[in-house]
Amino acid sequence: MADSLLFNPRTYDPAQFDPETRRLLRATVDWFEDRGKRRLIEDYRSRAWLGDFLAFAAKEGLFATFLTPASAAGHQDPGSKGQRWDTARIAALNEIFGFYGLDYWYAWQVTILGLGPVWQSDNAAARTRAAELLAQGEVFAFGLSEKTHGADIYSTDMLLTPDGDGGFTATGSKYYIGNGNAAGLVSVFGRRTDIEGPDGYVFFAADSRHSAYHLVKNVVDSSKYVSEFRLDNYPVSPDDVLHTGRAAFDAALNTVNVGKFNLCTASIGICEHAMYEAVTHAHNRILYGRPVTAFPHVRRELADAYVRLVGMKLFSDRAVDYFRCASPDDRRYLLFNPMTKMKVTTEGEKVIDLMWDVIAAKGFEKDNYFAQAAVEIRSLPKLEGTVHVNLALILKFMRNHLLNPAEFAPVPTRLDAADDTFLFEQGPARGLGSVRFHDWRPAYDVYAGVPNVARFREQADALCEFVTTAAPDEEQSRDLDLLLAVGQLFALVVHGQLILEQARLTGLDEDVLDELFSVLVRDFSAYAVELHGKDSATAAQQNWALGAVRRPVVDEARSGRVWARVEALSGAYEMAP
């Protein structure tokens, strides 16, 4: 019963994809299963570099198949097939990597980021080189962040000095750069010494094996190689230049738009593996003569974890469709993208915490996947911009989304074998306040008969009232602490909307949906109380906040049926030893 909602390697068959994608996804699962749990955990504990995994990926052409846009595929072996940039199957692979270990996902993720500026570039030589490197099984890196400035690209100290022959010499350091130890191509952001302001920005391609590229260290204690590197008079030829001026700035932000989407499905994979372990342990552990899962608080925590995880999957799957249907006239993905990064990944933390409260000391044991899941789940909300940065971004869309809907053609489920070309043609990274959205209410109307969906809809309507009657004034708009509390309320409405859209498309069991929305009602009430307590909240805002608190609709029979789904996870999967 639960296998249809959660990834289970025992039954996994991605039949929704074309044969080559299906083969590669299943081959990846089989590689991990054949490697076994003991080896997987030992590699994690010993901080072993991922050489064996990358050799497998190279042999199968995994990265080359999944990460080469069709427009660049012609440069490869004519016998190769299936190359395209397909967000749906990329999301499926993210989930698998997260399920077995975030170190594997990370090498893949930073390769995606490193490729972003290349596939957005008009530099044919660089695109050809990237396609050839992928075909050879190489990984890539994204040289944006710096030790002093972080990701503040306005202040980069990577300096490019014109060499008089149409190229440059580059000198400077980068920090937090994944795969910086092994990347065949590193996309590096810098600025020219002879031009001030945005016109001086440059994105260029570097090779980590070049003598002027100096690897300083791995800045983390992990199999992930998160490097610090330094360039000393690195020669940058015209064929190495990917973008100049404002286009380089846009390429940086648009690459992050593509890359941050991967965090949600990695978080889902982590939670799924941890859930099998946690439920199996709790259900088979006897305390005071009863299974741990006989205790009401344990059932609530595990059921909450389960429905939150289902919500993560529903939201992320639906967001894929908006990503794939994006165009210059439909930029709704710019809201749903930071939502996947911020909301889904923080939900992942809650899922792990709920299960950890149940299994307690078992969650520290070195022979379990859970111990690494509890550590790695923390990283995802903090990558590609903090939760706060992404919440602030989400707020830019609130008024248009809630109050000013526009007409759009329905967005179908997108599992077709198509190339998502727009992701590398996003254009200038501005104008967020003008992005329009379809009406969010019909998604809720479809499920008006589900008690907790109806209860949550009351809270969503109340938020619209808040925006029109008690919105932060000009002075409060500078109080980010207050605004972030409002952002959490808005994020819940968007989260619920896409969950409901996907529930309708997939025919989700309404018991699970009702139980999930009982959790969202509690979440909305908690954030409303938080807003009430903010220092700068006005009397009107405080009154609104208390008025938005709701109690979920309780149904013991429904909760019992959902619990049966959770209980069925016990023994449903155990990784091969």
C-alpha positions as CSV (number, residue, x, y, z in Angstrom):
1,M,0.0,0.0,0.0
2,A,2.8,2.4,0.8
3,D,5.1,1.4,-2.1
4,S,3.0,3.5,-4.5
5,L,3.9,6.7,-2.6
6,L,7.4,6.1,-1.4
7,F,10.5,5.0,-3.3
8,N,11.3,1.3,-2.6
9,P,14.3,-0.3,-4.4
10,R,12.7,-3.7,-4.1
11,T,9.8,-2.7,-6.3
12,Y,11.2,0.3,-8.2
13,D,10.4,0.3,-11.9
14,P,10.4,3.8,-13.5
15,A,8.1,2.7,-16.3
16,Q,6.9,6.3,-16.8
17,F,10.2,7.0,-18.7
18,D,11.7,5.9,-22.0
19,P,13.6,2.6,-22.0
20,E,17.1,4.1,-21.8
21,T,16.2,6.4,-18.8
22,R,14.4,3.4,-17.2
23,R,17.6,1.3,-17.7
24,L,19.9,3.9,-16.2
25,L,17.8,4.6,-13.2
26,R,17.4,1.0,-12.4
27,A,21.1,0.3,-13.0
28,T,22.0,3.1,-10.5
29,V,19.7,1.5,-7.9
30,D,21.3,-1.9,-8.6
31,W,24.8,-0.5,-8.3
32,F,24.1,0.8,-4.8
33,E,22.3,-2.3,-3.7
34,D,25.1,-4.5,-5.0
35,R,27.6,-2.4,-3.1
36,G,25.6,-3.0,0.1
37,K,24.9,-1.1,3.3
38,R,28.1,-1.9,5.2
39,R,30.3,-0.6,2.3
40,L,28.0,2.4,1.8
41,I,28.2,3.4,5.5
42,E,32.0,2.7,5.7
43,D,32.7,4.9,2.7
44,Y,30.7,7.7,4.4
45,R,32.5,7.3,7.7
46,S,36.0,7.1,6.2
47,R,35.4,10.1,3.9
48,A,36.4,8.0,0.9
49,W,36.4,9.9,-2.5
50,L,33.7,8.7,-4.8
51,G,36.0,7.2,-7.4
52,D,34.1,3.9,-7.7
53,F,30.8,5.6,-8.1
54,L,32.1,8.0,-10.7
55,A,33.7,5.1,-12.6
56,F,30.3,3.4,-12.7
57,A,28.6,6.7,-13.9
58,A,31.2,7.1,-16.6
59,K,30.9,3.5,-17.8
60,E,27.1,3.8,-18.0
61,G,27.2,7.3,-19.5
62,L,24.9,8.4,-16.7
63,F,25.9,12.1,-16.4
64,A,26.4,12.5,-20.1
65,T,22.9,11.1,-20.9
66,F,21.1,13.1,-18.2
67,L,23.0,16.4,-18.4
68,T,23.7,17.0,-22.1
69,P,21.1,19.1,-23.8
70,A,19.9,17.8,-27.1
71,S,21.5,20.8,-28.8
72,A,24.9,19.7,-27.6
73,A,24.4,15.9,-28.0
74,G,25.6,15.9,-31.7
75,H,29.2,16.3,-30.5
76,Q,29.2,12.9,-28.9
77,D,29.5,9.3,-30.1
78,P,26.9,8.8,-32.8
79,G,26.0,5.5,-31.1
80,S,25.0,7.3,-27.9
81,K,21.3,8.0,-27.3
82,G,18.9,9.8,-25.1
83,Q,20.9,12.9,-24.3
84,R,18.6,15.7,-23.1
85,W,18.1,18.0,-20.1
86,D,14.9,16.6,-18.7
87,T,13.9,17.9,-15.3
88,A,11.6,15.0,-14.5
89,R,14.2,12.3,-14.8
90,I,16.9,14.5,-13.2
91,A,14.5,14.7,-10.2
92,A,14.1,10.9,-10.2
93,L,17.9,10.5,-10.0
94,N,18.2,13.2,-7.3
95,E,15.8,11.0,-5.2
96,I,17.9,7.9,-5.7
97,F,21.1,9.6,-4.8
98,G,19.6,11.1,-1.7
99,F,18.3,7.7,-0.7
100,Y,21.7,6.2,-0.7
101,G,23.9,9.1,0.4
102,L,24.1,12.8,-0.1
103,D,27.8,12.6,-1.0
104,Y,26.9,11.0,-4.3
105,W,24.2,13.5,-5.0
106,Y,26.6,16.4,-4.2
107,A,29.1,15.4,-6.9
108,W,26.2,15.3,-9.4
109,Q,24.7,18.5,-8.1
110,V,27.8,20.6,-8.4
111,T,28.3,19.1,-11.9
112,I,24.9,20.5,-12.8
113,L,25.9,23.9,-11.4
114,G,29.1,23.9,-13.3
115,L,27.4,23.1,-16.5
116,G,24.8,25.9,-16.1
117,P,27.0,28.8,-17.4
118,V,28.3,26.6,-20.2
119,W,24.9,25.5,-21.6
120,Q,23.7,29.2,-21.3
121,S,26.7,30.3,-23.4
122,D,27.0,31.0,-27.1
123,N,30.6,29.8,-27.0
124,A,30.5,26.8,-29.3
125,A,34.0,25.7,-28.4
126,A,33.2,25.6,-24.7
127,R,30.0,23.8,-25.3
128,T,31.7,21.2,-27.5
129,R,34.4,20.7,-24.8
130,A,31.8,20.3,-22.1
131,A,29.9,17.6,-24.1
132,E,33.1,15.7,-24.7
133,L,34.1,15.9,-21.0
134,L,30.7,14.6,-20.0
135,A,31.1,11.7,-22.5
136,Q,34.4,10.9,-20.9
137,G,32.8,10.7,-17.5
138,E,34.3,13.9,-16.1
139,V,32.6,16.0,-13.3
140,F,32.2,19.8,-13.3
141,A,32.4,22.6,-10.7
142,F,30.8,26.0,-10.2
143,G,33.3,28.7,-9.0
144,L,31.1,31.4,-7.6
145,S,31.5,31.7,-3.8
146,E,34.5,33.3,-2.1
147,K,35.8,33.0,1.4
148,T,35.4,36.7,2.2
149,H,32.2,37.5,0.3
150,G,30.3,34.2,0.2
151,A,28.0,34.3,-2.8
152,D,27.9,38.1,-3.0
153,I,28.9,38.2,-6.6
154,Y,28.9,42.0,-6.6
155,S,32.1,41.9,-4.6
156,T,34.1,39.2,-6.3
157,D,37.9,39.3,-6.0
158,M,38.6,37.0,-8.8
159,L,40.4,39.5,-11.1
160,L,40.9,39.1,-14.8
161,T,43.6,41.3,-16.4
162,P,43.6,41.7,-20.2
163,D,46.6,40.0,-21.8
164,G,46.6,42.1,-25.0
165,D,45.7,39.2,-27.2
166,G,42.0,39.1,-26.6
167,G,42.2,37.0,-23.5
168,F,43.0,37.5,-19.8
169,T,45.1,36.2,-16.9
170,A,43.0,35.4,-13.9
171,T,44.1,35.6,-10.3
172,G,42.1,35.1,-7.1
173,S,40.5,32.5,-4.9
174,K,37.2,30.6,-4.6
175,Y,35.7,28.8,-1.6
176,Y,33.0,26.2,-1.1
177,I,33.5,24.9,-4.6
178,G,32.3,21.3,-4.9
179,N,34.4,18.9,-7.2
180,G,37.1,21.5,-7.2
181,N,39.6,18.7,-6.8
182,A,38.7,16.8,-9.9
183,A,36.6,18.9,-12.3
184,G,37.5,18.7,-15.9
185,L,35.8,22.1,-16.3
186,V,35.2,24.7,-13.6
187,S,32.9,27.6,-14.5
188,V,34.5,30.6,-12.7
189,F,32.9,34.0,-12.0
190,G,35.2,37.1,-11.9
191,R,35.6,40.7,-13.0
192,R,37.9,42.6,-15.3
193,T,40.4,45.0,-13.8
194,D,39.9,47.5,-16.7
195,I,36.1,47.9,-16.5
196,E,34.1,49.0,-13.5
197,G,30.6,47.9,-12.6
198,P,28.4,45.1,-14.1
199,D,30.0,45.5,-17.6
200,G,33.2,44.1,-16.1
201,Y,31.8,40.7,-15.0
202,V,33.2,37.6,-16.7
203,F,32.3,33.9,-16.5
204,F,35.1,31.7,-17.8
205,A,36.0,28.0,-18.0
206,A,39.1,26.7,-16.1
207,D,40.6,23.2,-15.8
208,S,41.5,21.9,-12.3
209,R,44.5,20.1,-13.8
210,H,46.2,23.2,-15.1
211,S,49.5,24.2,-13.5
212,A,48.1,27.7,-12.6
213,Y,45.2,26.1,-10.7
214,H,46.1,25.5,-7.1
215,L,43.9,23.3,-4.9
216,V,44.2,24.5,-1.4
217,K,42.1,22.1,0.7
218,N,38.8,20.4,1.3
219,V,37.0,22.8,3.6
220,V,34.7,20.1,5.0
221,D,35.3,16.8,6.7
222,S,33.5,14.7,4.2
223,S,33.6,12.6,1.1
224,K,32.2,15.7,-0.6
225,Y,35.2,17.6,-1.9
226,V,34.1,21.2,-1.1
227,S,37.3,22.9,-2.2
228,E,39.2,26.1,-1.8
229,F,41.2,26.8,-4.9
230,R,43.4,29.6,-6.1
231,L,44.3,30.8,-9.6
232,D,47.6,32.5,-10.2
233,N,47.9,34.2,-13.6
234,Y,45.7,31.5,-15.0
235,P,45.5,32.0,-18.8
236,V,42.0,32.6,-20.1
237,S,41.7,32.4,-23.9
238,P,38.8,33.7,-25.9
239,D,37.6,30.1,-26.2
240,D,37.4,30.0,-22.4
241,V,35.1,33.0,-22.0
242,L,31.5,31.9,-21.4
243,H,29.8,35.3,-20.6
244,T,30.7,38.9,-20.2
245,G,29.0,41.9,-18.6
246,R,25.4,41.7,-17.3
247,A,25.0,38.3,-19.1
248,A,27.6,36.8,-16.7
249,F,25.6,38.1,-13.7
250,D,22.4,36.7,-15.1
251,A,24.1,33.3,-15.9
252,A,25.1,33.0,-12.2
253,L,21.5,33.6,-10.9
254,N,19.9,31.5,-13.6
255,T,22.3,28.6,-12.9
256,V,21.3,28.7,-9.3
257,N,17.6,28.7,-10.4
258,V,18.3,25.4,-12.2
259,G,20.5,23.9,-9.5
260,K,18.5,24.7,-6.4
261,F,15.6,22.7,-7.6
262,N,17.6,19.5,-7.0
263,L,17.6,20.0,-3.3
264,C,14.0,19.0,-2.7
265,T,14.2,15.6,-4.3
266,A,17.5,14.8,-2.6
267,S,15.8,15.6,0.7
268,I,12.9,13.3,-0.2
269,G,15.3,10.4,-0.8
270,I,17.1,10.9,2.5
271,C,13.8,10.9,4.4
272,E,12.5,7.8,2.6
273,H,15.4,5.6,3.5
274,A,15.4,6.9,7.1
275,M,11.7,6.2,7.4
276,Y,12.0,2.5,6.5
277,E,14.7,2.2,9.2
278,A,12.8,4.1,11.8
279,V,9.4,2.5,11.4
280,T,10.9,-1.0,11.2
281,H,12.9,-0.4,14.4
282,A,10.0,1.2,16.4
283,H,7.5,-1.4,15.4
284,N,9.7,-4.3,16.4
285,R,11.0,-2.9,19.6
286,I,9.1,-3.9,22.8
287,L,8.9,-1.5,25.7
288,Y,6.9,-2.3,28.9
289,G,5.5,-5.3,27.1
290,R,4.2,-3.4,24.1
291,P,5.6,-2.4,20.7
292,V,6.9,1.1,20.7
293,T,4.3,1.9,18.0
294,A,1.5,1.1,20.4
295,F,2.1,4.4,22.2
296,P,-0.2,7.2,21.0
297,H,2.5,9.9,20.8
298,V,4.7,7.6,18.7
299,R,1.9,6.9,16.3
300,R,1.2,10.6,15.9
301,E,4.9,11.5,15.3
302,L,5.4,8.7,12.7
303,A,2.1,9.5,11.0
304,D,3.0,13.2,10.9
305,A,6.4,12.3,9.5
306,Y,4.8,10.1,6.8
307,V,2.2,12.6,5.6
308,R,4.8,15.4,5.6
309,L,7.0,13.3,3.4
310,V,4.1,12.5,1.1
311,G,3.4,16.3,0.9
312,M,7.1,16.9,0.0
313,K,6.8,14.4,-2.9
314,L,3.5,15.8,-4.2
315,F,4.7,19.4,-4.2
316,S,8.0,18.6,-5.8
317,D,6.5,16.4,-8.5
318,R,4.0,19.1,-9.4
319,A,6.7,21.8,-9.4
320,V,8.6,19.7,-12.1
321,D,5.6,20.4,-14.5
322,Y,5.9,24.1,-14.0
323,F,9.6,24.0,-14.5
324,R,9.2,22.1,-17.8
325,C,6.5,24.3,-19.1
326,A,8.3,27.6,-18.3
327,S,8.7,30.2,-21.0
328,P,9.3,34.0,-21.2
329,D,5.5,34.3,-20.8
330,D,5.2,31.8,-17.9
331,R,7.7,32.3,-15.2
332,R,5.7,30.8,-12.3
333,Y,8.6,28.5,-11.7
334,L,10.4,31.4,-10.1
335,L,8.1,31.0,-7.1
336,F,7.8,27.3,-7.0
337,N,11.6,26.9,-7.3
338,P,12.5,28.7,-4.0
339,M,9.6,26.9,-2.5
340,T,11.1,23.5,-3.3
341,K,14.4,24.7,-1.9
342,M,13.1,26.3,1.2
343,K,9.8,24.6,2.1
344,V,10.5,21.1,1.0
345,T,13.9,20.9,2.6
346,T,12.8,22.3,5.9
347,E,9.9,19.8,5.9
348,G,12.6,17.2,5.5
349,E,14.3,18.3,8.7
350,K,10.9,18.0,10.5
351,V,10.4,14.5,9.1
352,I,13.8,13.4,10.4
353,D,13.3,15.1,13.8
354,L,9.9,13.4,14.3
355,M,11.3,10.0,13.6
356,W,14.4,10.7,15.7
357,D,12.3,11.5,18.6
358,V,10.8,8.0,18.3
359,I,13.9,6.0,17.7
360,A,16.1,8.1,20.1
361,A,19.6,6.5,20.6
362,K,19.1,4.2,17.7
363,G,19.5,7.2,15.5
364,F,23.2,7.5,16.5
365,E,24.3,4.0,15.7
366,K,27.1,3.7,13.2
367,D,25.6,0.7,11.4
368,N,22.4,2.6,10.3
369,Y,21.7,4.9,7.5
370,F,19.7,7.1,9.9
371,A,22.8,8.5,11.6
372,Q,24.1,10.1,8.3
373,A,20.6,11.1,7.3
374,A,20.2,13.1,10.5
375,V,23.4,15.0,9.7
376,E,23.0,15.4,5.9
377,I,19.3,16.6,6.0
378,R,20.5,19.7,7.8
379,S,22.7,20.8,4.8
380,L,20.0,21.1,2.2
381,P,18.0,24.1,3.6
382,K,21.4,25.9,3.8
383,L,22.6,25.3,0.3
384,E,21.9,27.6,-2.7
385,G,20.8,30.4,-0.5
386,T,19.6,30.2,3.1
387,V,16.0,29.6,4.1
388,H,15.8,33.3,5.0
389,V,17.1,34.4,1.5
390,N,14.6,32.2,-0.2
391,L,11.7,33.3,2.0
392,A,12.5,36.9,1.2
393,L,12.4,35.9,-2.5
394,I,9.1,34.2,-2.1
395,L,7.6,37.3,-0.6
396,K,8.1,39.2,-3.8
397,F,5.4,37.1,-5.4
398,M,2.8,37.1,-2.5
399,R,0.4,39.9,-3.6
400,N,0.2,38.8,-7.3
401,H,-0.2,35.2,-6.3
402,L,-2.9,35.7,-3.7
403,L,-4.8,38.6,-5.1
404,N,-4.1,39.2,-8.8
405,P,-4.5,35.9,-10.8
406,A,-4.1,35.7,-14.5
407,E,-5.3,33.2,-17.1
408,F,-3.0,30.3,-18.1
409,A,-3.6,27.2,-20.1
410,P,-3.7,24.1,-17.8
411,V,-0.2,22.6,-17.1
412,P,-0.2,18.9,-17.7
413,T,1.9,16.2,-16.0
414,R,5.3,16.4,-17.9
415,L,7.0,13.0,-18.1
416,D,7.6,13.2,-21.9
417,A,11.1,12.8,-23.3
418,A,11.6,16.5,-24.1
419,D,14.6,18.8,-23.7
420,D,14.0,21.6,-21.2
421,T,15.6,24.3,-23.4
422,F,14.2,27.3,-21.6
423,L,16.2,26.6,-18.5
424,F,19.2,27.8,-20.4
425,E,17.4,30.7,-22.1
426,Q,15.9,32.4,-19.0
427,G,17.1,35.8,-19.9
428,P,17.6,38.7,-17.5
429,A,17.2,37.8,-13.8
430,R,14.8,40.6,-12.9
431,G,11.2,41.7,-12.9
432,L,10.0,39.2,-10.2
433,G,7.3,41.5,-9.0
434,S,5.6,41.4,-12.3
435,V,5.3,37.6,-12.5
436,R,1.7,36.5,-12.6
437,F,0.1,33.2,-11.5
438,H,-3.1,31.2,-12.1
439,D,-5.8,31.4,-9.5
440,W,-4.9,29.2,-6.5
441,R,-8.4,28.8,-5.3
442,P,-9.7,26.1,-7.7
443,A,-7.1,23.6,-6.5
444,Y,-8.7,24.0,-3.0
445,D,-12.2,24.0,-4.4
446,V,-11.8,20.5,-5.8
447,Y,-11.3,19.2,-2.3
448,A,-13.7,21.3,-0.4
449,G,-15.4,18.2,0.9
450,V,-12.2,17.0,2.7
451,P,-12.5,18.4,6.2
452,N,-9.0,19.7,6.8
453,V,-8.6,21.0,3.3
454,A,-11.7,23.1,4.0
455,R,-10.3,24.2,7.4
456,F,-7.0,25.2,5.9
457,R,-8.8,27.1,3.1
458,E,-10.3,29.3,5.9
459,Q,-6.8,30.2,6.9
460,A,-5.7,30.8,3.3
461,D,-8.6,33.2,2.8
462,A,-7.7,34.9,6.1
463,L,-4.2,35.5,4.7
464,C,-5.7,37.3,1.7
465,E,-7.6,39.5,4.2
466,F,-4.3,40.2,6.1
467,V,-2.6,41.3,2.9
468,T,-5.5,43.7,2.0
469,T,-6.2,45.1,5.5
470,A,-3.2,44.6,7.8
471,A,-0.2,44.3,5.5
472,P,3.2,45.6,6.9
473,D,3.5,49.3,6.4
474,E,6.6,51.1,5.0
475,E,8.5,51.0,8.3
476,Q,7.6,47.3,8.9
477,S,8.7,46.4,5.4
478,R,12.3,47.0,6.6
479,D,11.7,44.5,9.5
480,L,12.8,41.3,7.9
481,D,12.1,39.3,11.1
482,L,8.4,40.2,10.8
483,L,8.3,39.7,7.1
484,L,9.7,36.2,7.3
485,A,6.9,35.2,9.6
486,V,4.4,36.4,7.0
487,G,6.5,34.6,4.3
488,Q,6.0,31.3,6.2
489,L,2.2,31.8,6.1
490,F,2.3,32.5,2.4
491,A,4.5,29.5,1.7
492,L,2.0,27.2,3.4
493,V,-0.7,28.4,1.0
494,V,1.5,27.7,-2.1
495,H,2.6,24.4,-0.6
496,G,-1.0,23.3,-0.2
497,Q,-1.9,24.5,-3.6
498,L,0.6,22.3,-5.5
499,I,-0.1,19.4,-3.2
500,L,-3.7,19.5,-4.1
501,E,-3.0,19.9,-7.8
502,Q,-0.8,16.8,-7.8
503,A,-3.3,14.9,-5.6
504,R,-6.0,15.4,-8.2
505,L,-3.7,14.3,-11.0
506,T,-2.6,11.2,-9.2
507,G,-5.8,10.2,-7.4
508,L,-4.3,10.4,-3.9
509,D,-6.1,8.6,-1.1
510,E,-8.2,11.3,0.6
511,D,-7.5,9.9,4.0
512,V,-3.8,10.7,3.5
513,L,-4.7,14.1,2.1
514,D,-7.0,14.9,5.0
515,E,-4.3,13.8,7.5
516,L,-1.7,15.9,5.7
517,F,-3.8,19.0,5.8
518,S,-4.5,18.5,9.5
519,V,-0.7,19.0,9.9
520,L,-0.8,22.1,7.7
521,V,-3.6,23.6,9.7
522,R,-1.5,23.2,12.8
523,D,1.5,24.7,11.1
524,F,-0.4,27.8,9.9
525,S,-1.7,28.3,13.4
526,A,1.8,28.0,14.8
527,Y,3.2,30.6,12.4
528,A,0.2,32.9,13.1
529,V,1.0,32.8,16.8
530,E,4.7,33.5,16.0
531,L,3.6,36.6,14.0
532,H,1.5,37.7,17.0
533,G,4.6,37.7,19.1
534,K,6.8,39.8,16.8
535,D,8.1,43.0,18.4
536,S,6.8,45.2,15.7
537,A,3.4,43.5,15.1
538,T,0.6,46.1,15.3
539,A,-2.6,45.6,17.3
540,A,-4.5,44.9,14.1
541,Q,-1.9,42.3,13.0
542,Q,-2.0,40.7,16.5
543,N,-5.8,40.4,16.4
544,W,-5.6,39.0,12.9
545,A,-3.1,36.4,13.9
546,L,-5.1,35.0,16.8
547,G,-8.2,35.0,14.6
548,A,-6.4,32.8,12.0
549,V,-5.7,30.0,14.5
550,R,-7.7,26.9,13.8
551,R,-8.0,23.5,15.3
552,P,-7.8,20.6,12.8
553,V,-10.8,18.4,12.2
554,V,-10.2,15.2,14.2
555,D,-11.2,11.8,12.8
556,E,-9.9,8.8,14.7
557,A,-11.0,6.3,12.0
558,R,-9.2,8.3,9.3
559,S,-6.1,8.5,11.5
560,G,-6.3,4.8,12.0
561,R,-6.4,4.1,8.3
562,V,-3.4,6.4,7.7
563,W,-1.5,4.7,10.6
564,A,-2.0,1.3,8.8
565,R,-0.1,2.7,5.9
566,V,2.8,3.7,8.1
567,E,2.7,0.4,10.0
568,A,3.0,-1.4,6.7
569,L,6.5,0.2,6.2
570,S,7.9,-2.0,8.9
571,G,10.1,-4.5,7.1
572,A,9.1,-3.2,3.6
573,Y,12.7,-2.4,2.8
574,E,16.1,-3.1,4.2
575,M,19.2,-2.4,2.2
576,A,21.3,-5.4,1.2
577,P,24.1,-5.9,3.7
